[in-house]
Amino acid sequence: MPAKDSNAPDGGYGWVVVVSAFMVMGLTAAVLKTFGLFFVEIQQHFDELASNTSWITSVAIATFHLGAPVASSLCVRYTHRAVVITGGLLAFSGMALGFLGLSMVWMYATTGFLQGLGISFSWTPAISIVSHYFSKRRALANAIASTGECAFAFTFGPFFQWLISQYGWKGALLIIGGIQLNICVCGVLMRPLASSCLFEASHSETETPPGNGASRIDKEVKSPITHKTFNWMLARRPEFVFYAIFGILAAMSFFVPPLFLVPLSHSLGIDESWTASLLSILAMVDFAGRLLCGWYANLHVTKTVHLLTMTIVLISTSLLLLPLANNYLSLAIFTGFYGFFFGTTVAVHITVLADVVGMSDFDSALGLFMLIRSTGGFVGPPLAGLIVDMVGDYKAGFYMAGATLVLSAGFLVTLDQIQQRKGRVSQTNKPEKPTLPYPSLHLLKLQ
């Protein structure tokens, strides 16, 4: 159940914020997801190994995660609007400076670090402000906003491929950077909610007792922008630790397939025009997986951690089978399975985190979880690239990703066992319901 917030409009201008967040998701996460189209071009231009080239994406992913707690702190000090606009400018700068293509280190600093920081400063406040604007419809609003990543990735695949063929990889980076400036426009539309609460509070003043009116108004104005102290002590809780380890292993795997899918298709002799469509298929089935799994999770038929474990097993199976593909059709089928199960995983993994720590510590847990998970996103692509260089086959990267996900599922099983054991202990130690000592009190209760 979402936390109740009497200040959340649950509609109205909130839908403008949702559409803005939808656009931000597409202009950040979708760009990162389809950056694999540039992999071969950049590798050939600098004549570098796959492991060295993959560090561009690795740095961007790590910066995206590491910047999330900073972005959240800036949202509290300033506004979501200001942070999103700053993120749009940083994302544009990363792509525009990457256009110069001075060296591989230069690419790490621009399309890696600056782009990752821009994505973090745009993505984090965009997700956060949607939750402030919605209470009863929060799940629906967040679901609509998050699908922007899938919708844009569906079109960005062939579009980026066309840009590269027409303007080269450097020109394509500059054009994409210009498109990302629209993040700033989306940020301008993300009006701070606190100002609207002043209007609401002034009308509620007459409904409160004279002695409590000022404090009531003060609470209503401050509630959307007031945050608890960050709880670093979560790192000592075994349940959170096991879930964080799962997050590290999952992040090591999740960013490998989009990065090596295009090079793998090239190695199979598939035409470039068909290669770009694989990323569109990935985005389309990802979209379907998120919606279907989110709908199923709301039915509460299956415990969320059990549902997540099943999706992780299915996605790892898909990755281990994907290298068996030897033509476009078989590769498209396995890519579809991977994309669908990836979407189902994304739909529930944050919900599981909330179940693990409880809503009172959820904000701290989310920031800490992303911070810890960043190590997996930082190490995963280069490790897969190193394995590819050693074996001489892009299929090895998919085997590595699948095996890592199988290992991560083991930590989910252990987490579930810990939760069940604690549940049994709490039931055993639960005190019996006290009885009233005097018969007269029983009669009063019945009356």
N, C-alpha and C positions, 0 to 999 in steps of 0.2 A: 504494500500500500504506500503511495507517495505521501511524503510529509505535507500536512495541510498548511497552506499559507493564505491567510485572509486577504493579503494585499495583492495576490496574483490575479490579474484580470481574467485569465482562462479564456482568452479570445480577444476580439477587438484588434487593437494595434499589435497584440502578441503574434498574430498570424503574419504581419509584416516582418517581425523579428524572425519567425520561423523560416520564411522564404529567404531572408538575408542569410541566415545560418545555413540553409540548404545550398545557397550559392557559394558560401565560404568553404563548406565541405568539399564541393566540387573543385574549387580553384586551389585547394591545398592538398588534401589527401589523394584526390584523383590524379593530380599532377605527379605526386610522388609514386603512386602505384604504376603509372604508365611510363615512368622514366626509363624503363628497360629498353625502350625503342632507341634510345641514344647510346646504349651500351657498346654495341659493335662499332658504331661510327667513331665514338671517342677512343675506344681501344685501338682501332686502326690508325687514327690520326696521330696519337702519341706513341704508337708501337709499344704498348704496354701489355703486361700479363693480365689475365682476367681477375686475379686476386687484387692487383693494384687498382684496376679500373673500378672494381666493386666497392672500393673505399669511398667513392663519391656518395653513393646511396647510403652506405653505412654511416658516414658522418652526418648526413641529413636526418636519418632515422634517429640516431643517438641524440642529436641536438633537439629534435622535435620532442623527445621524451624528457630530456634534462631541462628544457626550457619551460615545461608545463607548470612546475611549482612557482617559477619566477613570474610567469604570466598571470597565475592566480593571485599572487601577492600584489602585482601591479593593478589588477582589477579592483582589489579592495582599496588601494591607496588612491587611485584615480577613477577611471570608469572603464566598463567593457568597451565602449565606443572608442576611446583613445587607444587602447591596447590593440584592437582589431585594425585600426588605421595604421598604427605603427607596424604591425605584422605585414600588412599589404605592401608598405614601402620597403620593408626588409626583403620580402619575397621577390619583388621587382628588382631590387638591387642585386640579389644573388644571381638571377638569370641574366640581367643586363651586363654585369661584370664577367659572368661566365662566357658571354659572347666573344670576349677578347681571346679566350683560349690560350693564355700565355704558357702554361705548363700544367702538369698533372696536380702539383701542389696548389696552384692557383684554382683549379677546379674543385679541390677539396675545400678551399676557403670560401668560394663563391657559391656554386651550385650545391655544395655540401653544407657548410656551416651557415652561411647567410640565408640560404633557402630554407634550411631546417628550422632556423630561429624564426623566420617569417611565418612558416607554417604553424609553429608552436604558439606564437603570439596571436595568430588569427583563429586557429582551431579551438584552443582551450576556452577563451572568453565567449566564443560563439555558442559552444555547447552549454556553458554555464548560464548565460543570460536567458536562454530558452527555458531552463528550469525555474528561473525567477519569475517569468511571465506566466507560467502554467503550474497548476496544482492538480486538479482532478484529471485534466487531459495531458498531464506531463509526459506520460509514456507515449501517447500518440504523437505529441509535438516533437519529442526527441527522435522518434522513429522516422517521421517525415524529414526532419533536418538531416539525419544521418544518411538517408538514401541519396542525398546530393552527391556523395562520393561515388556511388554506383552509376547514377545517371550520367555524370560527367565523364567517368572512365569509359563508359560505353561509346561515347562519341569521340573522346580524346584519342583513342587508339588509331583509327584511320586518319583523323585530322592531323595528329602529330606526324604520322608517317608521310602524309602529303606535304606538310611543311618541310620536313627533312629533304624530300625529293626535289622540292621546288627551290628552297633557299639554303640548303645545307644544314648541318646540325647547329652551326653557330647562329645562322639567321633564325632558325627555329627557336632557339633559346631566347633570343631578343624579342621575338613576337609573343612567345608565351609569357615572358616577363611583363610585356605591355598588357596582355589580357589579365594578368594577376593584379594589375592596378585597380581592377573592379572590386577587389577586396575592400579597398578604402571606401568605395561607394556604399558597399554593404555595411561597413562599420558606421558610417554616418547615419544609416537608417536604424541602427540599434540604439534607440533612445533610452537613456537611463530611467529605470522604473521609479527611483526615489522621488523624482519630481511629481509624478502622477499620484504617489501616495500622500503627498501633502494635501492635495485636493480631496482625496478620499477621507483623510484623517479629520479635516476641518468639518466635514459633514457628520462625522461620527461623534464629534465633541458633545453635541446636545444629547446624545444617547447614553453618555457615561455620567457617573456621579460627579458632582463638582469637585470633590477632593481628589479624584483619580483622573480627571480629564487630561491634565498636562502629561502625566506619565503614560496614559493610553496613547496620546498622539505621538509622544516621543518614541514609543515602541513600534508603532505602525510605520513611522517614517524610517526608522533605522533598520528594521528587520530584514529588508532585502539586501542590505549592503554590510551587515554585521556578520562576522565569521568567528568561529571558535578558535582558540589557540591550537596550532598544529600539534597533533599528538604523535610524537616520535616514538613513544613507548609501544606502539603497535608492533614494532620490529621484534619485541620480546614475546609476542603471542604465537604459540606454535601453529595455530590455524593460518594466521596471516603469513608466517614464514613459508609454510608449505605451498600456499597459493602464490606467493611471490616467486618461489623457485619454478613453479609451473609457468608463471608469466615470462620468466627469463628464457626457459626452454622453448616456449611457444613463439616468442619474438625471434629467437634464433632461426626458426623454421618459416614463419609466415612471410618474411620479406624475400626469401630465396626464390620461390617459383615465379613471381612476376619479373624478377630480374633476369632469370636464365631461360624463361620460356621462349623469348624471341631468338636468342642464340641457338637454342636447341632446335627450333624449327628451321633455322638457316642451315644447321649441320645436317638436317634430313633432306635438304634440297627443296624446301617448300618456298614458293614464290613470296616476295615481300608483301604483295597486296593481300595475300591470304594470311600471312603472319600477323598483320595488324588486326585482322578480324578475331584472332584468338583472344586478344585483350578485351575486345567488345563482348565476346561470349562470356569471358570471365566476369565482367561487370554485370551482365544481364542476369546470370544465374546467382551471383552474389546478392543482387537486389531481391530476387525471389526467395533465397534462403533466409535473409534477414526478416522479411515480412512473415513468412510461414512459421519460422521458429519462434518469432516474437508472439505471434498469435497463439501458437501451441503452448508456450510457456505461461501465458496468461490464464490458460485453462487449469493450471495447477494439477495436472494429471501426474506428472513426473517431477520428482525433486530436481531443482535446478542444477545441482552439482552432478547428479546422475545424467541429466540431459547433456551437460557440457562434456562429461567423460565420453558419452556415446558419440558426440559430434567430433571430438578429438580423435577417437579411434577410427572413425569413418574417413576423416580428412587425411590421416596418416596412411591409411590403406590406399586412398586415391593417389597420393604422392608416390608410394612405392610401386604402384602399377603404371603410373604415367610414363616412365621411361620405356615401357614395352611398346609404345606407339611407334610405328614406322612410316606413317603417312599422315596427311592432313586430317582425314576423317577420324582416325583413331585418336590422334592428338587432341582434336576438338572435343571428342567424347570424354576423354579422361580429364581435360581441362575443365569441362562443364561440371563433372562430379566434384573436382577439387574446389571450384568456385562456389558451388552450392553449399557444400559442407563448411567452407570458410565463412560464408554468410551466416550460417546457423550458429557457428561459434561466436562470431562477433555479436550476435543478437542477445546472447545470454551471459557472456563472461563478466560484464560489469554487474549484472544482477546477482551473480554468484558472489562477487566481492562484497556487495551490500549484505547478503545473507551471512557471510563469514564474520564480518566485523560489526554489523548492526548500523542503523542509520545515524546514530549519534556520533560515530567515528568515521562515517563514510567519506566525508570531504578530505580528511587527513589521509585516509587509506588510499583514496584514488590518486592523490598527489604522490604519496610514498610508493605506491604500486608502479606508477608510470616511471618514477625515478629509478627504481630497482630494475624494472623491465627493460630500461634503455640499454643495459649491458648486453642483453640478448640481441637486440636489434643492431648493436654496434659490432658484435663479434660474429654474428651469423653469416652475413653475406661474404666478408673476407675469408672466413673459414671454409665456406662452400666453394669460393673461388680458388682457394689453395688446393682443395681436394680435386677440383676440376683440372687445375694445372698439373697436378701429380698424376692423375689418371689419364688425362687427355681426352675426356669425354664429358659433355655437359650433363649427361644423365646422372653422373655421380653426385651432383649437387642436389638432385631430387631425392636420391636415396638417403643422403645425409639429413635432409629436412624431414623425411618421413620417419626415420629412425629416432630423431630427436623428439618428435611429437609423441611417439610411442612411449618414450621415457617420461615425458611430461604427464601422460595419462596416469602413470604410476603414482605420481605425487597427488593427483586428484583423488585417487582411490584411498591413499593414506589419509588425506584431509577428511574424506567422508567417514573413515573409521574413527578418527579423533572426535568428530562431531557426534557420531552415534554413541561413542563411549561416554562423552560428557552428558549427552541427553539421558542416558540410562542412570548415570550417577545422580543427576539432578532430580530425576523421578524418584530414586531410592531415598534421597535425603529430603524430599519434599515433606513438610510437616502436615500432620493430619488436621483437618478442618476442626477448629475449636467448637466446643458446645457451650451453650449459655448456662451459667451456673444456677440460675434460679428459675423455677417454673413460671413465675409471674412474667419474666422477660420473654419466655416462649409464647405466652398468651399475648403479650403486647406485639410480638413479631407477627403472630397470626392475624391480629387485628389490623 
